């Protein structure tokens, strides 16, 4: 199994994303068949890694996946690659568990990864040495001896850092990234995914140029052993059906795990992409999946498309099986209030969405199914949420699909509004061995069409 390069640090916002994206693009330009991964639940960074590498980026998440499942996914998705990059999350030893069972450290041990540290060196000189030595000595089993220095302010600052590392450590410095004032990527990349970024090509070019100039990237790239070939062929279908599931993909919606979409096709269903801003209506669909995104920033355009809103509402009223996550929930509400403006949405649910300046729900969620339309009872589900929006109810009240054991969801106690054959929740599900939501949803579609379950 090809060893991955795990890019990690001591904390968040240290430059991991910029380095991962830049190196991925450089390798892609050099005709490497590169496979990228992101540790933990995330949609935005993977969208950039996918864009840079020209291949889907897959999440490796201890919260929703077992260790064996993570290892299996890594093997399957990297079997045709000749370079594998994993972008870590937070610091190398950070995680929810005090024992480090869900940390980057554990992922590195599981996959026998080589670790490349990137350190934010602002305000640091000689102190870089004990920091690096401490990270190495904390777990001697890790393959960790290379470092990239970020936020290096001057040539004098660089000399002091390099001298300390040479004098007191055995780390190999791969490069020094200068401090760049008002770097557009640092300010906005964590907020704007590629499906919304109007200058993503320019941003990617800027990142690539900086990384190429600042680090010895050739020392990180293995010798190419096979030519670049087509990637990620969908696994053999386990069942054939004529069902078509509409998936909302446009400048408002785009937060989907690629392996979830692949699993939909693996189970024999066809995915039809729909644009809720430009398309006039939905046609020839058996079910609907509206994922997350930032509908509030595109709310004016969504509001203007009255025919699509009516088409969606009519389909749901007529019983079309529908699953909506976060941004999808917002779209099915009556209105979205954002920056003192209120825009009309589909009105499937008699609720209003209010946007706030700070997150309402953020991080891992733990759910227990409760009268779930998909026929599940008391199943425990690990998921995650990230939303700045809250729900205000009007006259109608609804049943919930989930009780919240951790997280916020709709109201701190429940998540998953139910209406007819529709579920709309703030929690993002991942279809894994722990909870195969894709299979359950497709079975629900089949039951509503009188067919046998898979």
N, C-alpha and C positions, 0 to 999 in steps of 0.2 A: 504494500500500500504506500503510495506516494505521500511523504511527509508534508503537511501544510506549513505555511508561514503564518504564525499567529501574531498580529500586530496589537500590542497592548501598551499599557502605561501605568502610572501611579494613581491616576484619577481621571475623571471625565474632562472633556474640553482641553485635551493636551495635544491634539493634532492627529489622532488615530485615523479619523475619517479622511482627512486630506491626504495623508500618506497612503492609505489603502486605495483610495480612488486614483491618485496619481500613478502609483506603481501598477495598478491594474490596467490603466490606459496605456502606459509605456509598454507593458508586456503584450497587450493586444496589438499595438502598432508593430511590434516586432514579430508578430505572427505566432505568439504563444496561444495555445488552447487553454485559456485560463478559466478556472472555476472559483467563484467567490462565495464566501459564507459570512453571515453576521451572527455573532453570539447574542442570544436573548431575543425577546420580542421587539421588533422594530420594522417599520415599513419605509421610512424616508431614506436612511442610509443605504439599505439594499437597493432602492430604486436608482441611486447614483452608482453603486457598484455594478449593477446590471448594465447600466448605460455605458460605463467605462469599459467593461469587459466584453460586451456584446453577448452575454449569456445570463440567464436568470441567476439571481443570488438567493441562496437558501439559508433559512434561519436554523441555528442549532441552539435549542432552548431546554435547559434542564427542568424548567417549570412544567412544560407540556410533553416532554419526551424522556424516556428512560435512557440510561447510558448506552445500552445495546442498540436502541433505536437511533440515537445520534451517530454512533459508529457506523451503523448500517446505511443511514442516509449519506454520510460522508463518502463511504465506499461507492455507493451507487452513483452519486452525482459527480464524482471525480474520476470515474473509471476511464474516461477518454481524454482527460486533461494532462497537461505536462507542467502546470503550475497551479497551486491551490493557495489562496489567501483567505484568511479568516480575520475579520475585524472584530476585536474584542469590545467589551463594554466596561465602562468605568475603569477601575484599576485592576491589575493582574490578580490580586488576591481578594478582590471585593466580591460580595454576593449577599444574598439574603441569609444563608446559613452561616453560623459562626464557625463551623467546621470546614467551610470552603467547598462543600459538596456541589455547589452550583456556580463556582467561580471560573474565571478564565484559566486559572491554575489547573483545575480539575479537567477542563476541556483539553488543555495542552497535554496533560498526562494520558488522557483517554486516547487521543489521536496521535500521540508521540510527536507533537508539533515542535518546530523550532520557533523560538520566541524572539521577536524584534521589539525592543522597548523604544518608545518615543517619549521624551521627557520635556515638559514645559520648563525651560530654564530661566524664565523671567525672575530676576532678583537673586539668582543662584550662581555661585562660583565654585569654591573648594568643596562646598557641601554636596556637590554632585557625587563625589566619591563614596562617602558612607551610605548615601542613598542607594547607589547601584550595588554596592557590596551587601547591603541589607536585603535587597530584593533577591540577590542570588543565594545568600546563605539561608534565607527563610525556608527554602525548599531546594535542597541540593539535587533532587531528582530531575529538575527542570533543565531543559537545554536552553540556557540563557546567557549569552555573552556578547550580544550585538546591540547597539543603541544608536538612535538618531536624536540629535539635540534640536529642539524647537524653540522658537522665540529667542533667538540669539541676537542681542541688540547691536553689538559692534564687533569689529575685528579683535579688539582688546578683550572683550567679553569671551569671545570664542577661544582665544589663546589661553585664558585662565581656566576655562572648562576643560579643554583638551589636555592641558598640563596636569591638572588634578587627576583626570581619568588615567593618564599614562603613568603617573607617579604611584597611585594608590590602588588601582584595579587592573584586571586583565581583560576589561571590555574592549571590544573593537568598535570604534566610532565609524558608522557608515556614512554620516553626513551631518551638516548643520543647516537648519532652515532659518533664514533671517526673520526678524520681527517685521511684519508688514502692516503698516497702519491702514485701518479701514479696509481690511481684506474682505471682499464681498462674501466669500465662502464662509468664513468664520461667523459672520453676522447673520447670514440667511440660510445656509445649507440645512441647518437643523430645523428650519421652519418651512421651507418650500421644497416639495418633492419634484422629481423630474417632470411628472405629468402636468405640473403647473408652472414650472420655471420657463420664462420666455427667452432667457439667454443661457440655457444650459450648455450649449455648445461652446460659447465664449468662456463660461465658468470652468468647464472641463479643460479647455485649452490652457487657461491660466494656471490651474492646479498642476497640470502635467508639466508645463514649462518650469514652474518653481521646483517641483520634485526632481525633475531631470537635471536642473542646474545645481541643486543643493546636496544631493546624495549620490553615493556610488551605487547606483541601481544595478549595474552589471554584476556586482558581487552577490546580489540577492536572487539572480535569475539562473536557474539550472540550464544545462545544455539541452537544447531541444532534441527530443528523441523520436517524435512522430509529427507528421505534418498536421496542420490545422484541418479539422474536419467538422462536419455538422454535429451538433451536440443535442443532448437532452431529448432523445426520442422518447415519446410517451410509452410507458410500460404497456405490455400486451393487455388488451381489454379482457376483463374477467366476465363481462356480460354485454350483450348487445341490446340496444333499445333505440326507439325512435324519438326519445325525449330531447327537447331542446331547452336549455336553461339560458335565459338572458342574463348577462353580466354587465353592469354599468361601468363603462370605461370612458372617461372624458376628462376635462380639466377640473371637474369637481370631485370625481370619484376615481380611485386607483389603488387603494390599500387592500391588496390581496396577497396571500401567501401563494407563490407559484406552484408549490407542491399540492396545495388544496385544489387549484384549478386543474392540475394534471390528474388528480385523483377523480375529479368529476368525469373527465374523458376516459379514464381507465375503467370506470364503472359503466361505460357504454353510452354516456350522454354527450350531446353536442353542445358546445358553448357558442352562443351568439352574442357578440359584443354590441352593446347599445349605447348611444350617446344621448344622455338626457337633456343636453343643451341644444343639439342640432337636429336630432331625429324628430320626426313629427309624431310618431306613435310606435308602440310595440306591436309586432305581428308575428304570428306563427311560433309562439312560445308556450311551453308547458309549465314553466316555473320562472322565478325571478330571484336574482341575488344582487343586492345593492350593498356594496362594501363601504369602507370608510373613505375619508378624504377631507376636503375643506369646502363643503357646500356653501358655507357662509360667505366665502370670498367670491363665489360665483352665483350668489343668490339672485342677483338681478337678472342674469341670463336664464337661470332656472325658472324664475318667476314668469318671464316673458313667454316661455314655451308652454302655453296653456294646453295645446293639444296633447302634448306628451303627459302632462300632469293628469289630464282627464283620462287618457288611455291607461295609465298606471292605476289610477283609482278605480276605474271601471273593472279592470282585470282582477284587482284584489276583492272588490265587492262581489264579483262573480266566482270567487273561490280559488283564484290562482294561488298555488303554494308560493310563498314569498319569504325570503330571509333578508333582513336588513340589519347592518352593523353600523353603529355610531353615526357616521355621516348619512347612511341610509335611513336610520331612524329619523334624523333631522329632516330629511327630504319628505318623509311621509307625514310630517306634522302639518298643522294649519299654517303656521308662520315661523320665520326665523328673525329674531331681533338682533341686529349686528350694527354697532356704531351708530346708534340712535335712528336706525332705519328698520322698518319691519317689512319683510317680503313674504308674499304668499307662496306656500308650497302645495303639496298634493291634498292635504286635508283628510288623509285616510284615518289618522288618529286625531281626536279632539284635544290636541295639546299645542302649546306654543313653546318654541325653543328660544332661550335667552343666552347670548354669549357673554362670557365674563373675561376679566383681565388675567385671572389666575386659574389654574386647573381645578376642576370640580372633582374629577376622578382621575387618578394617575397611578399606574403600577399594576402589580399582579392582582387578579381577582380570583376568588374561590366561590364557585356556584354549586348549588344543589338543585336539581330539576324538581319542578313543582307543577303538576298537571300539564306537562309539556305536550304540545300538539303532536310532536313526532313520536309519541308513544313510549317515552322513557319515564321511569319512576325512581326518584331518590338516587340518581347518579351524581357523583361528585366530579366537578369539572374545574380544571385549572385554566384560566384565561388571563387576559390583561385588558386594561382600559387606559385611554388617554383622551380626555375631552375637557374643553373649556365651557361646555354648554350644560345648561340645566333645563329641566322640564317643568312647565307650568300647566296644570290641568285646568280644563274648563268645566263643562257640565258632565261629561261622560267619565266613567271609571272602567278600568280594565283588569283582567286577570294577568298574573305574571308567570313567566315560564321558569324563573329562577328565584331562589332565596340567596341573598348575599351573605357569605360567611367571612369574606375579606373583600375590601374595596367599597365602592360607592354605588355604581350602577345608576338606576333611576332616582332612588331616594335614600340610599344608604342601607336599605333593607332588601330591596328587590330589584330585579332587572328582567328584561324581556317582555315587553308589552305584547299581549295577544289580541288579535282581532281576526275572526274568521280563520283562514289558513295562513295567516301572517304572524311572524315573530319579528320584533324590532328591539334591539338591545344595544347598550353602550359597550358591553364586553365583546372583545374580539376572540373568536374561537379559532383553534388550530386543530385540523383533522389528523390526529395521531392515534397510536394504539390505545392511549388513555381514554380518548373520546373521539370516535370516528364520526364527526358530525356530518360529513359529506355522505356517508353511507346511510345515516339516519334520515337525512333530508331527501335523498333520492328514494328511499323506501316510502317516505311520506308522499312524495309525488306519485309513485306507483299506486299506493293505496287509494289516492284520490282519482286515479284513472282505472282502478279495478284490475291492476296487474299484480303478479307475484313479486314478493320482495327478493332482494339480492342477498 
